[in-house]
Structures are given as C-alpha cells and as structure tokens.
Amino acid sequence: MTDYIPLGRSEKMPRSIWLAPLSVVLGSMTTLLPVVATVPFLPPFGLMMLLAWRLMRGDSMKVWMPVPLGFFDDMLSGQPLGSAMLLWSAAVLMVDVLDTRLVWRDFWQDWG
C-alpha cells in the first residue's frame, strides 16, 4: 500500500514542528547556567522564545503548546506548579487577540 502525500507537502517533517518547542525548552534551561550576577534576576528566556516564535511564525506551534512548555518551565525553575502554564497561556492568548484586532503589525508593536 502506498502512502499519498497531499499537494504542496513534502515527505520530510517540517523543521518548525520540533525546532520551536526545542528552542523554548533550551530557553527555559538557560537558568541552569552558572552565571555570576550582581542582582540574582534572570528574565524568563523560555517565555521570550515562545513569544518570539509566536510573533515571527504564528503557525509554528499549536495553541495548546504553552501549557506543556510552561509545565516544563515550572518543573525546572521550582516555581509553584501552574504559574508559568497560566502566564504563558495568557501571554500567547493576548498576542493572538492583538493579532486579530490589528490589521497590520510594525516594528514598535512587536517591541511593545
């Protein structure tokens, strides 16, 4: 039996299917690096990677992906279980709402 490939699709799995979640996980793992700082505060690199993927390639991850990625970040960082899951889901939903409300997006809105 032969598997048929729809038109416009290739045989290989798209790289964004595994690259986007992997880069978010690696962003969450940057807090494990031994960095000496005067103020012990690191930004949430995993959340920044998630939002960067969402802003640049909206189709790279499913809508439910912030929940397991936030769970991984909660387990890694030691935060109360569900805090990153809720924050990351709310941030992605806010970006989705802004994308549907605004007709176009420019440089300043991306940085805002």
N, C-alpha and C positions, 0 to 999 in steps of 0.2 A: 504494500500500500504506500502511496506517495503522499507526502505532506505538501499541501499547496501553500504558497506564500502569496498574500494579497499584493496587489499592485502598489508600488510606492514603498514597499517594505523590503528590507534586506534580510539575509539569513542570520546575520550576527545580531546578538543582543545589543541594543544601543548602550553606549558607554555611560550616558547620564543616569541610567537605571541604577547602576552600582556606584558611580563616581560621586553623585550628590550626597547620598547618605554616608558614604565613607568619609568624605571631606568634613561633614558635620560632626561625625564621631571623632575624627582626628582633631577638629577644632575644640571639642569638649575635653580631649585628652591633653591639651596644652597646659592645663592647670597642674598636671603632674610633673612638668619640667621644673628642675630646681633653679629657680630664678631668685636672686637676691634683690630685694627692692626696699626702698625706704618706707613705703606705705604698702602694707600687705593687701592690696586690692588688685585683682585682675579682672578685666572685662569678660563677659561671657562670650568667648570666641565661638563656641558651638552655635549660640543664638545668632551671632553676627554672620556666620557661614550659612545658616539656614535662611536668614533674610536676604543674604546676597544671592543665593540660588533662586529664591522666590522672585526677587526683583529682576534678575537677569534672564532666567529661564523658568517661567511660570509652570511649564509642563514637565519639569524635571522630576518632581515628586508628587505623590498623591496627596490628597487633602488630609488624610489621617496620619501622615508621616511625622508631624511634630510630636504626637503623643508617644510613640516608642522611642524617638530620639531624645525627647525630654526625660523619659523614664531612665534611659541610659545615663544622661547627664546627672539626674538626681542620685542614681546609684553611685556614680563616680565621685561626685562632689560632696556627698554627705548631707545635702540639703533635705528638708522634710519631703517625703515621697509625695509627688504630685505638684510641687511648686513649679518646677521647670516645665512639666507637662502642661499645666494651666497657662503659664506665662507664654510659652512658645506657641501654643494653640491660639491664644488671644492675639498675639502679635501677627501671626500669619493670617488670621481672620480679618484683622484691621487692615492689613496690606491688601487683602482681597476686596474688601469693601471700598477702599480708596481706589483700587484699580477699576472697579465697576462704576464708580461715581465720576471719576475724572476721565475725560475723553483722551487726553494725552498726558504724558509724564515727562518732565525735563530734568535737568541736572539738579536743580535746587530741591525739587520734590524728592528725588532719590536720597539726597543727603539729609533732608528733614525727617 
